[in-house]
Amino acid sequence: MKHRQSKCTRNYVVNLERLLSIVAVLSALLGFVSPTPAADPSGEEIIKRMLDTFYYGGKDQRARVAMKLINAQGNVRERNLTMLRLNVGNSGDQRYYIFFHSPADVKGTAFLVWKYPRADDDRWIYIPAIKLVKRIAADDKRSSFVGSDFSYEDISGRDITDETHQFVKREELDGRPAFVVESKPTTPMDYARRLVWVDAERWLPLKEEYYDTQGQISRVFTATEVAQIGGVWTVTGRRMANRKSDHRTEVSLSNVEYGVGLTEDIFTERYLRNPPARWVR
């Protein structure tokens, strides 16, 4: 009896070892053992998704914008405006219309952009004091937007192919998980490179540092407030600081709406001179 129990035990152990070996092999083949962590997205993938989220949320958008220009002495100048934006089809084309309500020296000024992927945008500005519509040359897109620390290009965005994009690392920024990407211009610009912190869940820019050719920080963009509006994550508070002049611009968006029914005819020279009252009141 003892001999039969011992033999059964040995057979049980052998069979168990074989079974465990088979399970181990199958688990390894199916990826159950030491799973490989998901690879980080590439720098270009991160920036593309960020641009889509930041600039293309919703089919269209209307917002009131309060802009503060603050100099090194703390003196403040204010701008109040309405911004309209329309995505045109599925090509990536966009239309922007910006109308200034105040102060008096810029009241009635209107700014129009026809944005194209992988081509120079068309930009116009209407100056009411001289009743002139001026086309903004492609080279001027990086100049100051109405005296602020934002450029014309910052307002409507740059094309992803204008820079190369390299993933740097993951890190936390102000309690948010973020990807850090280094972007370098493919043609000479007013900066040599920039570091971009992109929210790893909301895909919005949290911070951008622009560096000059000497490696010094020239400008810093910060998302100061983020809100979900109509299901769209939106940067409603923004700051651009010029480290060299100690000047900064703070922007606050209010009355933000998506899907309001904007049409292409609004984004024409006609409405630069005669603003569409329904949309900019």
MIDOVO-227010 format. One record per residue (C-alpha): residue in one letter; x, y, z. Coordinates in nm, 3 decimals, padded with zeros to 5 digits. Each point is the difference from the previous one (the first is absolute). Layout:
% residues N
+---+---------+---------+---------+
: r :      xx :      yy :      zz :
+---+---------+---------+---------+
: A :       X :       Y :       Z :
...
+---+---------+---------+---------+
***
This chain:
% residues 281
+---+---------+---------+---------+
: r :      xx :      yy :      zz :
+---+---------+---------+---------+
: M :  00.000 :  00.000 :  00.000 :
: K :  00.281 :  00.239 :  00.084 :
: H :  00.173 : -00.085 : -00.329 :
: R : -00.316 :  00.081 : -00.203 :
: Q : -00.045 :  00.336 :  00.181 :
: S :  00.364 :  00.094 : -00.062 :
: K : -00.027 : -00.084 : -00.370 :
: C : -00.322 :  00.199 : -00.033 :
: T :  00.161 :  00.293 :  00.175 :
: R :  00.298 : -00.010 : -00.236 :
: N : -00.227 : -00.014 : -00.303 :
: Y : -00.202 :  00.293 :  00.137 :
: V :  00.313 :  00.211 :  00.052 :
: V :  00.131 : -00.079 : -00.349 :
: N : -00.334 :  00.081 : -00.160 :
: L : -00.027 :  00.324 :  00.200 :
: E :  00.349 :  00.106 : -00.107 :
: R : -00.087 : -00.068 : -00.364 :
: L : -00.323 :  00.197 :  00.034 :
: L :  00.178 :  00.297 :  00.157 :
: S :  00.261 : -00.007 : -00.276 :
: I : -00.269 :  00.006 : -00.266 :
: V : -00.180 :  00.287 :  00.176 :
: A :  00.326 :  00.196 :  00.025 :
: V :  00.071 : -00.043 : -00.372 :
: L : -00.353 :  00.099 : -00.099 :
: S :  00.006 :  00.299 :  00.232 :
: A :  00.326 :  00.121 : -00.149 :
: L : -00.133 : -00.041 : -00.353 :
: L : -00.318 :  00.188 :  00.083 :
: G :  00.188 :  00.279 :  00.174 :
: F : -00.128 : -00.072 :  00.349 :
: V :  00.348 : -00.019 :  00.148 :
: S :  00.198 :  00.326 :  00.036 :
: P : -00.217 :  00.198 : -00.243 :
: T :  00.188 :  00.263 : -00.201 :
: P : -00.117 :  00.351 :  00.098 :
: A : -00.170 :  00.200 : -00.275 :
: A :  00.245 :  00.212 : -00.194 :
: D : -00.022 :  00.375 :  00.038 :
: P : -00.144 :  00.181 : -00.302 :
: S :  00.247 :  00.180 : -00.224 :
: G :  00.059 :  00.372 :  00.031 :
: E : -00.183 :  00.063 : -00.327 :
: E : -00.300 : -00.208 :  00.111 :
: I : -00.021 :  00.196 :  00.326 :
: I :  00.020 :  00.341 : -00.169 :
: K : -00.250 : -00.097 : -00.270 :
: R : -00.256 : -00.110 :  00.255 :
: M :  00.066 :  00.312 :  00.208 :
: L : -00.051 :  00.228 : -00.303 :
: D : -00.324 : -00.183 : -00.087 :
: T : -00.132 :  00.040 :  00.354 :
: F :  00.117 :  00.357 :  00.061 :
: Y : -00.092 :  00.155 : -00.335 :
: Y : -00.270 : -00.227 : -00.147 :
: G : -00.234 : -00.079 :  00.290 :
: G : -00.362 : -00.005 : -00.121 :
: K : -00.111 :  00.089 : -00.353 :
: D :  00.000 :  00.370 :  00.086 :
: Q :  00.056 :  00.226 :  00.301 :
: R : -00.100 :  00.340 :  00.129 :
: A :  00.155 :  00.166 :  00.307 :
: R :  00.044 :  00.336 :  00.169 :
: V :  00.362 :  00.071 :  00.076 :
: A :  00.148 :  00.234 :  00.261 :
: M :  00.366 :  00.077 : -00.059 :
: K :  00.233 :  00.177 :  00.244 :
: L :  00.338 :  00.136 : -00.109 :
: I :  00.222 :  00.050 :  00.304 :
: N :  00.340 :  00.169 : -00.015 :
: A :  00.300 : -00.027 :  00.232 :
: Q : -00.132 :  00.281 :  00.220 :
: G : -00.334 : -00.175 :  00.045 :
: N : -00.195 :  00.242 : -00.221 :
: V : -00.296 : -00.169 : -00.167 :
: R : -00.164 :  00.057 : -00.338 :
: E : -00.314 : -00.193 : -00.081 :
: R : -00.154 : -00.134 : -00.320 :
: N : -00.350 : -00.146 : -00.030 :
: L : -00.096 : -00.197 : -00.308 :
: T : -00.215 : -00.271 : -00.152 :
: M :  00.160 : -00.300 : -00.168 :
: L : -00.177 : -00.219 : -00.256 :
: R :  00.147 : -00.320 : -00.145 :
: L : -00.132 : -00.242 : -00.262 :
: N :  00.140 : -00.337 : -00.113 :
: V : -00.051 : -00.033 : -00.377 :
: G : -00.076 : -00.356 : -00.111 :
: N :  00.243 : -00.276 :  00.090 :
: S :  00.306 :  00.146 : -00.170 :
: G :  00.135 :  00.180 :  00.305 :
: D : -00.084 :  00.342 : -00.146 :
: Q : -00.127 :  00.253 :  00.253 :
: R : -00.137 :  00.353 :  00.013 :
: Y :  00.059 :  00.247 :  00.283 :
: Y : -00.168 :  00.336 :  00.057 :
: I :  00.097 :  00.227 :  00.290 :
: F : -00.178 :  00.329 :  00.075 :
: F :  00.124 :  00.255 :  00.255 :
: H : -00.262 :  00.172 :  00.219 :
: S :  00.235 :  00.212 :  00.213 :
: P :  00.197 :  00.208 :  00.085 :
: A : -00.074 :  00.296 : -00.223 :
: D :  00.333 : -00.007 : -00.185 :
: V : -00.067 : -00.351 : -00.138 :
: K : -00.381 : -00.007 :  00.001 :
: G : -00.132 : -00.130 : -00.332 :
: T :  00.328 : -00.166 : -00.094 :
: A : -00.067 : -00.340 : -00.156 :
: F :  00.235 : -00.286 : -00.077 :
: L : -00.070 : -00.278 : -00.252 :
: V :  00.191 : -00.324 : -00.061 :
: W : -00.046 : -00.268 : -00.263 :
: K :  00.211 : -00.285 :  00.131 :
: Y :  00.128 : -00.280 : -00.222 :
: P :  00.194 : -00.315 :  00.094 :
: R :  00.351 : -00.009 : -00.148 :
: A : -00.034 :  00.337 : -00.172 :
: D :  00.034 :  00.363 :  00.100 :
: D : -00.315 :  00.138 :  00.160 :
: D : -00.182 :  00.302 : -00.138 :
: R : -00.031 :  00.277 :  00.259 :
: W : -00.163 :  00.342 : -00.013 :
: I : -00.053 :  00.277 :  00.252 :
: Y : -00.245 :  00.289 : -00.024 :
: I :  00.119 :  00.329 :  00.149 :
: P : -00.307 :  00.222 :  00.055 :
: A :  00.194 :  00.322 :  00.061 :
: I :  00.108 :  00.005 : -00.365 :
: K : -00.275 : -00.229 : -00.132 :
: L :  00.260 : -00.235 : -00.143 :
: V :  00.005 : -00.376 : -00.043 :
: K :  00.363 : -00.110 :  00.013 :
: R :  00.124 : -00.340 : -00.102 :
: I :  00.251 : -00.143 :  00.247 :
: A :  00.301 : -00.144 : -00.177 :
: A :  00.096 : -00.360 :  00.075 :
: D :  00.323 :  00.121 :  00.161 :
: D : -00.197 :  00.220 :  00.241 :
: K : -00.190 : -00.290 :  00.154 :
: R :  00.255 : -00.016 :  00.281 :
: S : -00.022 :  00.370 :  00.082 :
: S : -00.192 :  00.130 :  00.302 :
: F : -00.378 : -00.030 : -00.007 :
: V : -00.132 :  00.353 :  00.073 :
: G :  00.284 :  00.078 :  00.239 :
: S : -00.036 : -00.316 :  00.209 :
: D :  00.258 : -00.267 :  00.079 :
: F : -00.190 : -00.242 : -00.224 :
: S :  00.089 : -00.012 : -00.368 :
: Y : -00.253 : -00.023 : -00.283 :
: E :  00.110 : -00.362 : -00.035 :
: D : -00.068 : -00.070 :  00.368 :
: I : -00.363 :  00.098 : -00.050 :
: S : -00.083 : -00.239 : -00.284 :
: G :  00.281 : -00.254 :  00.042 :
: R :  00.294 : -00.116 : -00.209 :
: D :  00.018 : -00.299 : -00.231 :
: I :  00.146 : -00.317 :  00.148 :
: T :  00.250 : -00.024 : -00.287 :
: D :  00.152 :  00.339 :  00.092 :
: E :  00.196 : -00.180 :  00.272 :
: T :  00.152 : -00.336 :  00.084 :
: H : -00.129 : -00.156 :  00.320 :
: Q :  00.192 : -00.225 :  00.239 :
: F : -00.151 : -00.174 :  00.302 :
: V :  00.209 :  00.082 :  00.309 :
: K : -00.168 : -00.152 :  00.304 :
: R : -00.308 : -00.035 :  00.213 :
: E : -00.035 :  00.212 :  00.313 :
: E : -00.260 :  00.159 :  00.224 :
: L : -00.070 :  00.372 : -00.032 :
: D : -00.218 :  00.172 :  00.259 :
: G : -00.165 : -00.330 :  00.085 :
: R : -00.070 : -00.099 : -00.360 :
: P :  00.170 : -00.288 : -00.187 :
: A :  00.186 :  00.143 : -00.297 :
: F :  00.209 : -00.090 : -00.302 :
: V :  00.299 :  00.225 : -00.064 :
: V :  00.089 :  00.058 : -00.367 :
: E :  00.285 :  00.197 : -00.152 :
: S : -00.093 :  00.176 : -00.324 :
: K :  00.252 :  00.163 : -00.235 :
: P : -00.083 :  00.222 : -00.300 :
: T :  00.076 : -00.144 : -00.342 :
: T :  00.071 :  00.352 : -00.130 :
: P :  00.146 :  00.300 :  00.189 :
: M : -00.244 :  00.151 :  00.248 :
: D :  00.018 :  00.238 :  00.295 :
: Y :  00.079 : -00.295 :  00.229 :
: A :  00.243 : -00.291 : -00.026 :
: R : -00.213 : -00.259 :  00.177 :
: R : -00.286 : -00.036 :  00.242 :
: L : -00.101 : -00.245 :  00.269 :
: V : -00.368 : -00.086 :  00.013 :
: W : -00.181 : -00.162 :  00.294 :
: V : -00.314 : -00.176 : -00.126 :
: D : -00.266 : -00.134 :  00.236 :
: A :  00.017 : -00.379 : -00.042 :
: E : -00.376 : -00.041 :  00.055 :
: R : -00.161 :  00.320 : -00.133 :
: W :  00.252 :  00.061 : -00.280 :
: L :  00.025 :  00.373 :  00.063 :
: P :  00.319 :  00.206 :  00.024 :
: L :  00.079 :  00.067 :  00.365 :
: K :  00.322 :  00.193 : -00.053 :
: E :  00.240 :  00.102 : -00.276 :
: E :  00.353 :  00.137 :  00.036 :
: Y :  00.157 :  00.174 : -00.299 :
: Y :  00.381 :  00.012 : -00.015 :
: D :  00.221 :  00.232 : -00.204 :
: T :  00.322 : -00.098 : -00.180 :
: Q :  00.200 :  00.068 :  00.320 :
: G : -00.208 : -00.254 :  00.191 :
: Q : -00.182 :  00.265 :  00.204 :
: I : -00.375 : -00.008 :  00.057 :
: S : -00.163 :  00.278 : -00.200 :
: R : -00.373 : -00.066 :  00.051 :
: V : -00.211 : -00.225 :  00.221 :
: F : -00.360 : -00.104 : -00.067 :
: T : -00.207 : -00.131 :  00.292 :
: A : -00.353 : -00.140 :  00.008 :
: T : -00.132 :  00.163 :  00.317 :
: E : -00.353 : -00.140 : -00.012 :
: V : -00.163 : -00.297 : -00.173 :
: A : -00.370 : -00.087 : -00.018 :
: Q : -00.217 : -00.255 : -00.177 :
: I : -00.263 :  00.185 : -00.205 :
: G : -00.257 : -00.190 : -00.202 :
: G :  00.216 : -00.311 :  00.029 :
: V :  00.306 :  00.184 : -00.135 :
: W :  00.304 :  00.056 :  00.221 :
: T :  00.087 :  00.369 : -00.038 :
: V :  00.286 :  00.220 :  00.121 :
: T : -00.200 :  00.295 :  00.134 :
: G :  00.293 :  00.173 :  00.170 :
: R :  00.329 :  00.063 : -00.182 :
: R :  00.315 :  00.196 :  00.070 :
: M :  00.293 :  00.084 : -00.225 :
: A :  00.300 :  00.155 :  00.173 :
: N :  00.295 :  00.162 : -00.175 :
: R :  00.300 : -00.073 :  00.220 :
: K :  00.223 :  00.255 : -00.173 :
: S : -00.229 :  00.303 :  00.030 :
: D : -00.176 : -00.112 :  00.320 :
: H : -00.330 :  00.061 : -00.179 :
: R : -00.289 : -00.245 :  00.009 :
: T : -00.345 : -00.047 : -00.148 :
: E : -00.282 : -00.169 :  00.189 :
: V : -00.304 : -00.129 : -00.187 :
: S : -00.333 : -00.114 :  00.144 :
: L : -00.277 : -00.162 : -00.206 :
: S : -00.365 :  00.028 :  00.106 :
: N : -00.338 : -00.083 : -00.154 :
: V :  00.170 : -00.278 : -00.195 :
: E : -00.238 : -00.186 : -00.232 :
: Y :  00.050 : -00.284 : -00.247 :
: G : -00.226 : -00.101 : -00.290 :
: V : -00.172 :  00.339 : -00.030 :
: G : -00.059 : -00.024 : -00.377 :
: L :  00.263 :  00.229 : -00.151 :
: T :  00.017 :  00.008 : -00.381 :
: E :  00.285 :  00.074 : -00.241 :
: D : -00.149 :  00.325 : -00.132 :
: I :  00.073 :  00.165 :  00.336 :
: F :  00.372 : -00.043 : -00.057 :
: T :  00.036 :  00.240 : -00.293 :
: E :  00.133 :  00.352 : -00.061 :
: R : -00.355 :  00.133 :  00.005 :
: Y : -00.029 : -00.075 :  00.371 :
: L :  00.339 :  00.146 :  00.078 :
: R : -00.147 :  00.341 : -00.083 :
: N : -00.351 : -00.077 :  00.127 :
: P :  00.009 : -00.245 :  00.293 :
: P : -00.277 : -00.263 :  00.017 :
: A : -00.206 :  00.149 :  00.284 :
: R : -00.170 : -00.329 :  00.085 :
: W :  00.331 : -00.166 :  00.083 :
: V :  00.209 :  00.277 :  00.156 :
: R : -00.254 :  00.183 :  00.218 :
+---+---------+---------+---------+
***
